[in-house]
Amino acid sequence: MPRLLASMVMVPLLTVVAIYIGYWGGYLILVGVEGQSGYVYGQQFYKLLALRDLGIAVIKGLVFGMIIALVGCWKGYRTQGGAEGVGNAPTSSVVTSFPVDPHLRLLSRKLLLV
C-alpha cells in the first residue's frame, strides 16, 4: 500500500514539474534563440492553457502512477528463482506494462476529453 500511495502522489507531481520545465524550455528557445518577446510568450501560454488541461494531466498522472505501482508490485510479489528472479522482475513488469499503456491512454483520452 505505501508503494501504491507513493507512486500515486509522485507521478502527478512529476507531471507538474515536467509542465513547468517545458514552459521554461519553450521560453528559452523562443526568447534566446528566436529573439521573440518573453511577455508575448507568457501571455499566449496562459491564454491557451486551461485549468481543465492541468487537471486532466494530473488525473492521468494519478492513474498511470497507480498502474505502474500495481504492475510493479504484482510482478515483485510473484517473483521466484532467488536473486536472478529478483533481477528479472523489473524487466518483466516493464514488458507487462507496454500493452497496458496504449490502451490506458486511449481510455483516458476518451473519458477525460469528452
The 8 nearest C-alpha neighbors of each residue, nearest first, counted from 0:
[[1, 3, 2, 4, 5, 68, 69, 72],
 [2, 0, 4, 3, 5, 6, 7, 68],
 [3, 1, 5, 4, 0, 6, 68, 72],
 [2, 4, 0, 68, 6, 1, 5, 65],
 [3, 5, 7, 1, 2, 6, 0, 8],
 [6, 4, 2, 8, 7, 3, 1, 9],
 [5, 7, 64, 9, 3, 8, 4, 10],
 [6, 8, 64, 61, 4, 65, 5, 9],
 [9, 7, 5, 6, 10, 11, 4, 12],
 [8, 10, 12, 6, 11, 7, 5, 13],
 [9, 11, 13, 12, 60, 64, 6, 8],
 [12, 10, 60, 14, 57, 13, 61, 9],
 [13, 11, 9, 15, 14, 10, 16, 8],
 [12, 14, 16, 10, 11, 15, 9, 17],
 [15, 13, 11, 17, 12, 16, 10, 18],
 [14, 16, 18, 12, 13, 17, 19, 11],
 [15, 17, 13, 19, 14, 18, 20, 12],
 [18, 16, 14, 20, 19, 15, 21, 13],
 [17, 19, 21, 15, 16, 20, 22, 14],
 [20, 18, 16, 22, 17, 21, 15, 23],
 [21, 19, 17, 23, 22, 18, 24, 16],
 [22, 20, 24, 18, 19, 23, 17, 25],
 [21, 23, 19, 25, 20, 24, 18, 26],
 [22, 24, 26, 20, 25, 21, 27, 19],
 [25, 23, 21, 27, 26, 22, 20, 28],
 [24, 26, 28, 22, 23, 27, 29, 21],
 [25, 27, 23, 29, 24, 28, 30, 22],
 [28, 26, 31, 24, 30, 25, 29, 23],
 [27, 29, 32, 25, 31, 26, 30, 24],
 [28, 30, 33, 26, 27, 35, 32, 31],
 [29, 31, 34, 35, 27, 28, 33, 37],
 [32, 30, 27, 28, 34, 29, 33, 26],
 [33, 31, 28, 34, 29, 30, 27, 35],
 [32, 34, 29, 35, 30, 31, 28, 27],
 [35, 33, 30, 31, 32, 29, 36, 28],
 [36, 34, 30, 33, 29, 37, 31, 39],
 [35, 37, 38, 39, 30, 40, 34, 29],
 [38, 36, 40, 39, 30, 41, 35, 26],
 [37, 39, 41, 36, 40, 42, 43, 35],
 [38, 40, 42, 36, 41, 37, 43, 35],
 [41, 39, 37, 43, 38, 42, 44, 36],
 [40, 42, 44, 38, 39, 43, 37, 45],
 [43, 41, 39, 40, 45, 44, 46, 38],
 [44, 42, 46, 40, 45, 41, 47, 39],
 [45, 43, 41, 47, 46, 42, 48, 40],
 [44, 46, 48, 47, 42, 43, 41, 49],
 [45, 47, 43, 44, 48, 42, 49, 41],
 [48, 46, 44, 45, 43, 49, 42, 52],
 [49, 47, 45, 46, 44, 50, 52, 53],
 [50, 48, 51, 52, 47, 53, 45, 46],
 [49, 51, 53, 52, 54, 48, 55, 45],
 [50, 52, 54, 49, 53, 55, 48, 56],
 [53, 51, 55, 49, 50, 54, 56, 48],
 [54, 52, 56, 50, 55, 51, 57, 49],
 [53, 55, 51, 57, 52, 56, 58, 50],
 [54, 56, 58, 52, 53, 57, 59, 51],
 [57, 55, 53, 59, 54, 58, 60, 52],
 [56, 58, 60, 11, 54, 59, 55, 61],
 [59, 57, 61, 55, 60, 56, 54, 62],
 [60, 58, 62, 56, 61, 57, 63, 55],
 [61, 59, 11, 57, 63, 58, 10, 62],
 [60, 62, 58, 7, 64, 59, 11, 63],
 [63, 61, 65, 59, 64, 60, 66, 58],
 [62, 64, 66, 60, 65, 61, 59, 67],
 [65, 63, 7, 6, 61, 67, 10, 62],
 [64, 66, 62, 68, 63, 7, 67, 69],
 [65, 67, 63, 69, 68, 64, 70, 62],
 [68, 66, 64, 70, 65, 69, 71, 63],
 [67, 69, 71, 3, 65, 66, 70, 72],
 [70, 68, 66, 72, 71, 67, 73, 65],
 [71, 69, 73, 67, 72, 68, 92, 66],
 [72, 70, 68, 74, 92, 69, 73, 75],
 [73, 71, 75, 69, 74, 70, 68, 76],
 [74, 72, 70, 76, 75, 71, 69, 77],
 [73, 75, 77, 71, 72, 76, 92, 88],
 [76, 74, 72, 78, 73, 77, 88, 71],
 [75, 77, 73, 74, 78, 72, 71, 79],
 [76, 78, 74, 75, 73, 79, 72, 88],
 [79, 77, 75, 76, 84, 74, 85, 88],
 [80, 78, 84, 81, 77, 85, 83, 82],
 [79, 81, 84, 83, 82, 78, 85, 87],
 [82, 80, 84, 83, 79, 85, 78, 86],
 [81, 83, 85, 84, 86, 80, 79, 87],
 [82, 84, 86, 85, 81, 80, 87, 79],
 [85, 83, 80, 87, 79, 86, 81, 82],
 [84, 86, 82, 88, 83, 87, 78, 81],
 [85, 87, 83, 84, 88, 82, 89, 90],
 [86, 88, 84, 90, 85, 89, 91, 83],
 [87, 89, 91, 85, 90, 86, 75, 74],
 [90, 88, 92, 91, 87, 93, 86, 71],
 [91, 89, 93, 87, 92, 88, 94, 86],
 [90, 92, 88, 94, 89, 93, 95, 87],
 [91, 93, 95, 89, 94, 71, 90, 74],
 [94, 92, 96, 90, 95, 91, 89, 97],
 [93, 95, 91, 97, 92, 96, 90, 98],
 [96, 94, 92, 93, 97, 91, 98, 99],
 [95, 97, 93, 99, 94, 98, 100, 92],
 [96, 98, 94, 100, 99, 95, 93, 101],
 [99, 97, 100, 96, 101, 95, 102, 94],
 [98, 100, 96, 97, 102, 101, 103, 95],
 [99, 101, 103, 97, 102, 98, 96, 104],
 [102, 100, 104, 103, 99, 105, 98, 97],
 [103, 101, 105, 104, 99, 100, 106, 98],
 [102, 104, 106, 100, 101, 105, 107, 99],
 [105, 103, 101, 107, 102, 106, 108, 100],
 [104, 106, 108, 102, 103, 107, 101, 109],
 [105, 107, 103, 109, 108, 104, 102, 110],
 [108, 106, 110, 104, 109, 105, 111, 103],
 [107, 109, 105, 106, 111, 110, 112, 104],
 [108, 110, 106, 107, 112, 111, 113, 105],
 [111, 109, 107, 108, 112, 113, 106, 105],
 [112, 110, 108, 107, 113, 109, 55, 106],
 [113, 111, 108, 109, 110, 107, 55, 52],
 [112, 111, 110, 109, 108, 107, 106, 55]]
